[in-house]
Amino acid sequence: MELGKRVKQLRKESGLTFRALVKQHDYHLTQIQRIESGEGISVPTLLRLAETFQVPIEKLVAGLGMVEAVEQGSETSKK
C-alpha cells in the first residue's frame, strides 16, 4: 500500500477529518491533501504523522521499499 493511502486509511480509522487535522493538530489542508494523493513527504512530517495517529513509524513505512543491510568493513568492489 502506498504511503498516501496508508495515511488516509489511518486518518479515517482515527475518525479525523481534514478539518480536524488542521484545527486540532496544526497541519495545513493542502499538506494533508498532497500527502494523501501520493506526493512526497519529509521525514519530520512522517514522524509527526506517526505521533498524530499514535502508531510506530514502522507501521507507516512498512512495505514501501527494501533497504539492504551492508556489513561494516566489507568491500563492495575491488579495483
N, C-alpha and C positions, 0 to 999 in steps of 0.2 A: 504494500500500500504506500502511496506517495505521502510525503510529509504533510502537504497541504490538506489532503483528505483525512489524514490522521488527526490533525489539529481541528478540523471541522467536526469530526466524529466526537472528539473529546469535549469540544465546546457544547455540542448538542447533548451528550451524555451528562454533562455538568448542569444542564438547564440554563446555560448562559446564552444570551443574545449578543449581537454586535453591540447594541446599546449598553448592555451590562459590562462588556469588556472595556468599553470606552469610559463609562462613568465610574465603575467600581474598581477597575484595575489599571486605569490610565493609559490605555492603548489608543492609537489613532485608528479611526474607522478604516481608512484606506490601507493602513498597515495590516490589519486583520484580513481584509478582503484580498490583498496581494498574497499574503501567506497561504490562505485557503485556495487561491487559484493556482498555486504551484510556483510562484515566483521565489526568488532566492530569499534566504533568511540569514541573519547574522548570528554568530554564536551567542552573544549576550541576549538577543531576543529569544533564541532557542532555550536558553537557561531560564529566562523569565517566564516563558510559556510553561515549562515543566513545573515551575514554582506555582504559577497561577492555577494549573489543573491538578496540582499536588500529585504528580507522577514522577517516577525516576526518569532522568534524561534518556536512559536506555530504552524506555518504552516509546519515546518519540522517534528515536533514530533506528530502532531495531529493524533489520532487513533492508535498510536503504542502500547499503553498499558493503563491499567487503574490503577489509583492510588486512593485509598480510603482515604477520609479525616478522620482524627482521631481528635475527640474533645479533647481539652485540659482539663486535670483534670479527664477524665473519666477512670474508671477501665477497664482494658482489661481482667483480670482474677481474680478470688477470690480463695484464698487458705484456 
